[in-house]
Amino acid sequence: MRKHLLIFGSNGALGKGVTDILVRKDYEKIILFDSKPNEITGRNIDKIQVGNLADESNVTKAFGTIEPSKDIEYFLFTTVGGYSGGKNLWDTDSNELNNMLEINLKTCFLIGKYFARLVKDSAGGSILFTAAFTGILPEKGKIPYGLSKSGVIYLTETLAIEGAGINLSANCIAPYIIDTPGNREWMGKDYDYDHLIKPKEIGEVVHSIFLNYRIISGTTIKLPGRLNIQE
């Protein structure tokens, strides 16, 4: 069976690390979607520039470039999303909530919708969303972000139920804090970064889930941090 991989948000801090791992795996074809061109190249890699993925017309265009096939299994990982926080509920403007719901939840809803249609007419496949640890375990000052990410978890579990009839599995990862340049700048130089999970490590987790997509579905994989084991 042929295997094709789609990565949305391939040029962000998480996306680059995950993509760097996945392009080395045994996918016949890889399509990278992002608002900015990706530097990664390869004989089996296509790159498609996309607009705002909270706009359904842009998602329609993105999936319009892919042909369904009964001899292809499709796999999709999306990192698309954003963060805002730091305020208590009573100090939070409703526009901030609307923004988080659009960036984090609506984009996943639309990507999931059109990917399910692709898989329905193909051999099967799997989708992996990026949720967040705070979507499971609430934290102070993260209400808009946490609400949007908890919605991603609900979306994942529902799509897993509905997708079973079309050979589609759905899962999501829920990282706490990822070791990215932006997070390092935010947290300062004195933080113990050895305990933060690395984007490339997440890439290996993603690949493992896709390898076992026929038996893993409806699962939120918690990624609270990493063990700092001395080798």
N, C-alpha and C positions, 0 to 999 in steps of 0.2 A: 504494500500500500504506500502510495506517495504521501509525503508529509509537507505541508506548507505552514509557515509561521508568520503571523502578523504582530507587529509591535507598535502600539500607539504611545506617543510620548518618548520616542527612542533617543531624543537628543537632550533630555534633562539629566540632572545629576544621577538619579536612580536609573533612568532609561539607558544612559551610556554604559554604566557598569553591567547591567543585565544583558544588554545587546552584545557587549564584548564577549560575554560567556556563550550566549545562545547561537551566535554566528558560527561557533566552532562545533556545534552539534550537528546531528545528521538530518537536517531539514533540506529537502530538495530545493525549496525556494523560500526566501525570506523577504518580506515587504515591510519597510520602515516608514511609519507615518509620523510626521511632526510639522510644526509650523516653521521650523528652520531646517535647512539642509544638514544632513548627517555626514560626518567625515568618513565613516566606515564604508569600505568598498569591498566588493567580491563578485565573482562570476554569477553567483546565485542570489544576489541582493538587488532589489529594486527599492527606490526611494520616492515617496510621494509626499508632496507638500500639501498640508491641509490647513483650512481656516478654523475658526472657532467651532469646536465640536459640540458645543451646547446648541448650535444651530443645526437643525435636522437636515437642511439642504447640504451642508458640508459633509455630514456623515453619509448621506446618500451618495454623494459624489465619490467619496473615498471607497465605499464598497462597490460602487459601479465599475471600478477598475478590476474587480476580481470575478472570475467565472466559476460557478459551482461545477463540481465534477464528482461522479459516483466512485472514482478511483483515487480521490484525494481526501485525506483527513486534515482538517484545519485547526490550528492552535492560535490563540490570541492572548496576549498579555498587554494590559494597559496601565500606564503610570499617570495618566492625565489627571490633573487635579491641582489644588492650591491650598494654602493655609492662611488663616487670620485668627487672631485670638488675643488674649491678655486682658479681657474685660469681664466683669461680672454681668449677669443677665440684665440687671437694671440699668447698666451703662451701655448696652449693646444696641446699636441701631438695627432696625429690621432689614435695612438694605444689605448689611453684612451677612445676615442669614440668607437672604435671597441669593447673594453672590456665591456663598459656599454651596448652597443647594444646587445652583446651576453648574458651577465648575466641577464639583465632586460627584454629585448624584445624577444630574440630568445627563451629563456626558456618558456616564456608565450605562444609564438606561438606554440611550440611543445606540451606543456601540453594541450593547448586548442584544438589542432588538434586531439590528441589521446583521450581526454575526449569526444569530439564531436562524435567520432566513437563509443565509449562505450555507450553514451546516445542514439545514433541513433538506436541501437539494444536493448534498454531497454525501461522503461516506460516513461522516461523523466528525467529532471534534471536541475541543475544550476551550473554555474561556477562564482567565484568571484576572480578577479585579484587584486593585490596590485599595484596601480599606485603611484602618488605623487602630492602634491599640486602644485609644481613647473612645473609639466607637463601641467598645466592649465594656471598658472600665472608665467611667466618667472622671474628668479632672477639672479642677477649678480653672475658670477663664477660657474654656474651649467649647462653649456651648454651640455656636454656629458650625464650627468645624466638626465637633463630635456628632451632632445631629446628622450632618450630611454623610459622615462615614458610617454611622449606624444604619443609615438608609441603604448604603452599598451592601452591607451584610445581609439585610432583608432581601434586597434584590438578588443577591447571590443564591440564597437559600430557596427563593421562589423559582428562579430560573433553573436551578438544579431539579426541582420537581417537574416543572413543565418540560424541561429539555430531555428528560429521560426517554420520552417517546420519539425523539428525533436523533438519538445517539449523541446528545450534547451534555457534557458535564460542565458544571460551573463551581468555581471555588474563589476564595479571596485570601490575600495575605493581610495581616494586621501588624505592621511594624510599630515599634515604639518610637525610637529616634534612630534615624539612619545616619551613618557617617558620611556626610556630604560637606563640601566647602561652605555652603550656606549655613548649615547647622553648626559647623565649627566656629564660624564668625559670630553667630548668635550666642553660643554657649561659652566662649572664651577659652583661653589657652590652658587654664588650670583644670579643665574637665578630664576625666579618665576615658579617653576615646577608645581604649582597647576593649571596652565592654559594649561598644556600639556595633551593630551589625553592618557589614560593608555591602555596597551595591552588588559587587561581584558574587558575594556569598548568597545574596537573594537570587541572583541569576541561576545558581546551582539548585536552589530550592524550586524555582519556577520550572526548570528542566525536569526535576524529579517528579513534580506533580503531573507534567504533561506525559512523561513516560508511563505513568500509572493512571491515566485519565479515565480508563474504563471502570476503575474500582474506587476512585476518590471523587466525590461530588457533594456539593452542599456544605463544604467544610471551610471554616475560617482558621487559617494557620496563624497562630499567635507568634510574633517575633519580638519578645520583650527585650532582647539583648543577646549577647554572646558570652560564653564562658572564656575567661582569659587563662587558658591552659598553657603552661610553659612547656615548650618542646625541647 
